[in-house]
Amino acid sequence: MSLEVDIEKKLDGFTLQVSFSAGDTATALLGASGCGKSMTLRCIAGIVKPDSGRIVLDGRVLFDSEQHIDLPPQQRGAGLLFQNYALFPNMTVEQNILCGLKAEKDRAARQVRCTEMLRAMRLEPLAKRYPAQLSGGQQQRTALARILAGDPRILMLDEPFSALDSYLREEVEGEVGSLLARFSGTALLVTHNRDEAYRLCPEMAVLDSGRVLRTGHTREVFADPRSITAARLTGCKNILSCTRADAHTVRLTGWGVPLQPALPVPENCTAVGIRAHDFTPCGPDTPNALPVKPLSFSENPFDWNLICTAPEGDARLWWKVSKTTLTSPAPALPSFLCAAPESIMPLTD
């Protein structure tokens, strides 16, 4: 299974220009709200027509502006889960699922497939209920059952957890993760939540203002986001300005000390990213040591947060220390913090 997308669409405020590919593992489209993630899904599904470009699914052309190909949504084999689930309020769970089987002309076959989906999604006791009588998680399972009943070649989930409270989100996320792992086709997950992307998708593409900034294996993207914007979108709290000294060394602005990342330093490097958990207290002679002056200290249920500044100036960094228990004592305030070379990420604008 494979998907190739290379499209352009002029929108209010910016032009969507996305180019990426996805295979038979789940791929996250990570980006801030309004960056074009959901519009990309709508273009793939055939709900919105791109101005130009090409979309190919499993070798089958869904859209090609030059060849004047634009298959209607019902011929694309695409299943799209909307943020609000789009269930028909006047239909029961069973009737909603049957709506996803309109292409099947045999009534008995439709009912058999519906029964299979009710069982697979644990909806059998809820078959005669209406959407208003369901919890958020039950509504989502119903919407997914309706999509999967039609055996889509690509499954696309648009912010599937945004309408759920935090407790239910964790429960439903586990179910969606199992579903994505079992799904045999291409799967895309749109999210602004870097943790969801990391947990659920082995592959990812980072989007900003209608453009793809970075693609690759999820762990590799987090370890080397390459740009300042991609680093922020993947949750890096410390974006520290620097100047390039050579291919293996940068000098931090505000600290004036050298750091040596494991990754090569590009010529246009303007900052390094260091994730807040990657700092360690150290002595002044430790490689990559930064002198720090504690500015503020706060406690969360599962970690401690310390914001520091350079001894001279106002350059800041954020250090997070995980707790082993809720009653773990606060860490000693450090005079120096260091980061391992592999934790220092060279970044460009």
Residue, then its C-alpha position, 0 to 999 in steps of 0.5 A: m500500500s502506498l500514497e503519493v501526494d504532491i498538490e497545491k491549493k490557494l487558501d485564505g492567508f497562504t497557499l497549500q503546497v504539500s508533497f509527501s508519501a506514505g506506506d502501509t504504516a500509520t503516518a502522522l501529519l503534525g502541525a499547528s491549527g490552520c496549517g493545512k493538515s485537514m485540508t490535505l485530507r479533504c483533497i485526498a478524499g476528493i471533497v476539495k479539488p486542488d488547484s494543481g498536482r497529483i495524488v496516487l493511491d496504490g498506483r491508481v491516480l486519484f487526481d492529476s491536474e495535467q491529465h484532467i483526472d479527478l475521481p469523485p469521493q465514492q470512487r477513491g476508496a478513502g475513509l475520512l473520520f471528521q473531528n465531529y464524527a459526522l454521524f446522522p443524529n436521526m439514525t441508530v448506530e446500526q443504521n449509521i454503519l449500514c450507510g457505509l455499505k450503500a455500494e453493496k447491493d445485496r441486503a443480506a451481505r450488508q447486514v452480515r458486514c454490519t454485524e461484523m463491524l458491530r462486534a469488532m468495534r464492541l458496539e453490539p449492545l448499542a446497536k439500537r441507540y442514537p448518537a445523542q445517547l452515546s458517549g464521545g468514545q462510543q460515537q467515535r467507534t460508531a463513526l470508525a465502524r461506518i468507515l471500515a465497513g466499506d473496506p477503505r484503501i486509506l484511513m484518514l483520522d482528523e484530530p480524532f481525540s480533540a472532542l474527548d476529555s483527558y481521561l476518555r482520550e487515553e482510553v480511546e487513543g489505545e483503541v485507535g492505536s490498536l486499530l491503526a496497527r491492524f489496518s492493512g492499508t495506508a493510514l494518516l492521522v492529523t494532529h497538533n499533539r506531538d505526543e499522539a503523533y509519537r505514540l501512534c505513528p511510526e512515520m510523520a510529516v511536519l507541516d507549517s503554513g501549508r508546507v511540509l518541513r520534515t518527513g521521516h521515521t517519527r523517532e528520527v524526526f524528533a531526534d533531528p527536526r532540522s528547522i526551528t519551527a519543526a523543533r518547536l512543533t515536536g515539543c522542544k522548549n529550548i531553542l538556543s541562538c548560536t553561531r556556527a564555529d565549524a562543522h562540529t561546533v557552535r557557540l551559544t549566544g548569551w553564554g559564549v561557550p562552545l557546544q559540540p553536537a553529534l550531528p554535523v552543523p550546517e552552514n546556515c545553522t542559527a540555533v540548537g535545540i535541546r529538549a528540557h529532559d536532556f540536561t544533566p547537572c555537571g561540573p564546569d569542566t564537563p563537555n558541553a557544560l553551560p553555567v546557569k543561574p536559577l530563575s524560577f522553580s515549579e512542581n508538577p505531579f510527575d516532574w519538576n521544572l526549573i527555568c535558568t538564565a545565563p549568569e550574564g544576560d537574559a538567555r534562558l533555558w528550561w530543565k525538566v526533572s522526572k519524579t520517581t514518585l509523587t513525593s520525590p524531593a526537589p532536585a538540588l539547584p545546579s550551577f552547571l547543566c550539560a547535554a550529551p552530543e546526541s541531544i544537541m540538535p542543530l537547527t536552521d531558520 
